[in-house]
């Protein structure tokens, strides 16, 4: 009879594999596509933030609630940072303001 793997071990394996795949995919993205992809990832991070908030409310026990709170903080930092980076990149393409006449 086959042994079933511990769900924590399976979760760690999936996390590590996802990190490697994500690193490979992101490293191949050209700079011209970075801003549109950042906008898309901000939307996904927003969904992650909603999930983290739901997990905080459904947290069972102190450890679950603490980890869910850390997830909310990390997702919030990710969303805000992503929007700041996107805004900064888009500001590079704006025309400079013309100085007003002295009248």
N, C-alpha and C positions, 0 to 999 in steps of 0.2 A: 504494500500500500504506500503511495507516494506521500511524502511529508509536505505539509503546507507551510509556506514561508510566513514569517512574522510580518504583519502589515506595516510595521515601522521600518523593517528592512526593505520591503518593497518600495515604500515611499522614499527612502533615502536613495535607492538605486534609480528610481525615476527622476528624482531631483538632480542627481549627478549627471545622468544622461541628458536631461533637458538643458543643463548648464553648458555641457560640451557642444550640443547641437546649436544652441542659441549663440554661443561664441563663434562658431564656424559660420553661421548664417550672417551675423552682424558684421563680421570682419570682411565679408565679401561685398557689402553694400557700398556703392560709389557715393561720394560726398553730395552729388546733385540730388540724390534721392533721400538724403537724411532727413530733411525737413518734413516732407510728406509722410515718411514712415514714423517720425516722432509724433506727428499729429494723430496718426492711427494708434500708436502705442499709448498715447495719453487717454484715448477713449477706452482702451482695454484696461488701463490702470484705474480709470474711474469705476469700471465694473468690479475690479478687484477690491477697490475701496468699499463699495457697497457690500460685497461678500464678507469683507473683514468686519464691517459694522454688524452685519447679521450674526457672524460668528461670535462677536463680543456679547451680544444679547443672549445667545444660546450656549455660551460657555458653561461647561459643567465643571465645577470645582475651581479652585484658586489658580491652578496651573493653566487650565484651559482659558480662563478669563484673562490672565496675564499675557499669554501668547497671542490671544486675539487682540488685546490692546496694542501689543507690539506690532501686529500686522496692520492695524489701523494707522499707527504712526508711520510705519514704513511706506504704506500705500499713499498716505497723504503727502509725505516728502517726495515720493516719486511723481505724483501728479503735479504738484506745485513746481518742482524742479523742471519737469518736462515742459510745462507751459512757459516758464521763464526762459529756458533754452530756445524754445521755438520762437518766442517773441524776439529774443535777441538776434537770432539768425534772420528772421524776416526783416528786422530793422536795418540790416545791412543792405537790403534791396530797395529801401525807401529813398526817394529823392531828398537831398538836403534842403532844408528850409532856406528861402532867400531872405537876406536881411531886409528889414523894413526901411523905407526912406525916412530921413530925419524930420519929416514934416509933421 
